[in-house]
Amino acid sequence: MTAQQPTYDLVGIGIGPFNLSLAALADRVPTLTTLFLDSKPAFSWHPGLLMEGTTLQVPFLADLVTMADPTNPWSYLNYLRHHRRMFPFFFSERFHIPRREYDHYCRWVADHLPNTRFDAHVTALTWDEATHTFTVTHRAADGTTSRLSARQIVLGTGTTPTVPPALQHLLTPQHTGRVLHSADYRTHRTALGALDDVTVIGAGQSGAEVTLDLIRHQDGDGHGGPHTRWLARTPAFAPMEYSKIGLEHFTPDYIDYFRALPDTTRQRLTRRQWQLYKGVSEETLGEIHDELYERTIGGGRPRADLHPGVEITAAHHDGHRYHLTCHHTEQQRDFTVTTDAVVAATGYTPARPALLDPLLDLIDLDPRGRYQIDGDYRIALDPRVTGTLYVQNAEMHTHGVGAPDLTLGAWRAATILNAATGQDTLPVPRRTSWTTFGAPTTDATPDHDTPTPPATVGTRP
Ligand SMILES: Cc1cc2nc3c(=O)[nH]c(=O)nc-3n(C[C@@H](O)[C@@H](O)[C@H](O)COP(=O)(O)OP(=O)(O)OC[C@H]3O[C@@H](n4cnc5c(N)ncnc54)[C@H](O)[C@@H]3O)c2cc1C
């Protein structure tokens, strides 16, 4: 059955935190008709990694709305108030909230907003020259197909789990639960915890958390639970940059600076900046150390191995166990690891969703096949398309390391909202960092007699 739907000013595809932020901000703009669609039956945020004790890596102020509009009712603090948790939260003195609570908070927002619709998998986006609107085709789990029209679209379909080439041939039903991406860890956690030997690959936060969780399956003396091996390609298990000045790479100022650099410089910089977005929190590294220390009281070796500087070059299954061919990149030496399961905590990459295939001829990709994205997050399109296509979290190549970071989510959503409404609906600050990125544009000599007035964004009190 196919039903024709009404026309919206703006439709969001995907309801992760980023489009949910835009939905929450747009909820206060009655002149803009919006609808946000997601394939899932209900909101969920990385369910495979919602382990007890894990926390958000950004302060709770980076909720869906506060950094753009602290008066918006869809804030985390208002969520706490609704759930009668203000006093417990106050006494907990937490800046970094449990990841499970962030998921629950987002679900509360998604469930209550009138402009979200789940069980709506978008299969195609097309441009209709006659009506000057996009047509969005979406399908429900029961097979019902619907269409709606929109003048503006915001893609927020997230990123795709990445597995190293050497393991990809093992991602078949026969190896389900034995060779997996960390995105599916919690589904198989109990079974993995009962194995003799598990290998985790990847030196990011997810790799560290899975390693820590597996070690915690061992008892205080290191008995029970799997022998846990953590392999990483990086030369060290390095902490994520978390200094106050370092974090200024996650500001609109840095985005402006980065966008103006030549593409080759941007790509070189992003590779060099891996510790800004790929490292492990110092706290988690400390916890791994503490758990191993505890389990080796009285001497002896822990039932765990930590190997940095190691790449997996091949893998095979002998019918019982997995054999990983490993290469130590600094010593240039090969060795083999035999294990019962492999968890690839090897990250996520932005992928162009298949729903864009019908529109591809009208998207002005760069010579490397990537979106060209402007300062308002518009994707460059053929001039025949008079509607606008925005994207969130697919712009690391043009906007820098802040693209996947929740810190900038509400600010980016407000930027898109302003572009979509054609006015400063939610004024956003431009000067946000103490650091001057790049050469100063005016005489850098400070005038000690004239203090600079504080920056304002002209928001209503
Ligand atoms: C485990 C984990 C923890 C993280 N923790 C932090 C943190 O603490 N701080 C931080 O700054 N960043 C963190 N990040 C990075 C941050 O970028 C993500 O958490 C965030 O979820 C990205 O949001 P998103 O909206 O881009 O996409 P996603 O959350 O991936 O959501 C995309 C949505 O789009 C939907 N979708 C996809 N295709 C379609 C379609 N065709 N039709 C309809 N719907 C579709 C999906 O169902 C999904 O719900 C973390 C990432 C991970 C993996």
The ligand as a Gaussian input file, in Angstrom:
#p B3LYP/6-31G(d) Opt

LIG

0 1
 C       29.739000       3.661000      22.042000
 C       29.890000       5.092000      21.634000
 C       29.984000       6.062000      22.614000
 C       30.129000       7.393000      22.252000
 N       30.249000       8.294000      23.243000
 C       30.453000       9.578000      22.930000
 C       30.667000      10.537000      23.969000
 O       30.642000      10.206000      25.145000
 N       30.867000      11.826000      23.604000
 C       30.919000      12.213000      22.297000
 O       31.126000      13.386000      22.025000
 N       30.727000      11.323000      21.301000
 C       30.501000      10.022000      21.576000
 N       30.325000       9.116000      20.557000
 C       30.356000       9.601000      19.152000
 C       29.011000      10.218000      18.656000
 O       29.221000      10.695000      17.372000
 C       27.884000       9.209000      18.613000
 O       27.624000       8.875000      19.911000
 C       26.507000       9.653000      18.065000
 O       25.610000       8.592000      18.292000
 C       26.430000      10.026000      16.630000
 O       25.116000      10.463000      16.414000
 P       24.398000      10.489000      14.996000
 O       23.114000      11.216000      15.211000
 O       25.316000      10.987000      13.947000
 O       24.178000       8.958000      14.582000
 P       23.633000       7.655000      15.263000
 O       23.574000       7.761000      16.726000
 O       24.395000       6.537000      14.655000
 O       22.126000       7.573000      14.727000
 C       21.829000       7.413000      13.371000
 C       20.393000       6.972000      13.256000
 O       20.015000       6.953000      11.891000
 C       19.133000       5.882000      11.668000
 N       19.134000       5.544000      10.249000
 C       20.191000       5.144000       9.500000
 N       19.794000       4.935000       8.219000
 C       18.467000       5.226000       8.175000
 C       17.494000       5.207000       7.129000
 N       17.810000       4.860000       5.884000
 N       16.235000       5.554000       7.435000
 C       15.888000       5.935000       8.695000
 N       16.780000       5.952000       9.724000
 C       18.037000       5.614000       9.455000
 C       19.659000       4.778000      12.570000
 O       18.637000       3.850000      12.888000
 C       20.138000       5.570000      13.792000
 O       19.155000       5.609000      14.792000
 C       30.188000       7.772000      20.888000
 C       30.106000       6.792000      19.909000
 C       29.973000       5.469000      20.274000
 C       29.926000       4.423000      19.198000

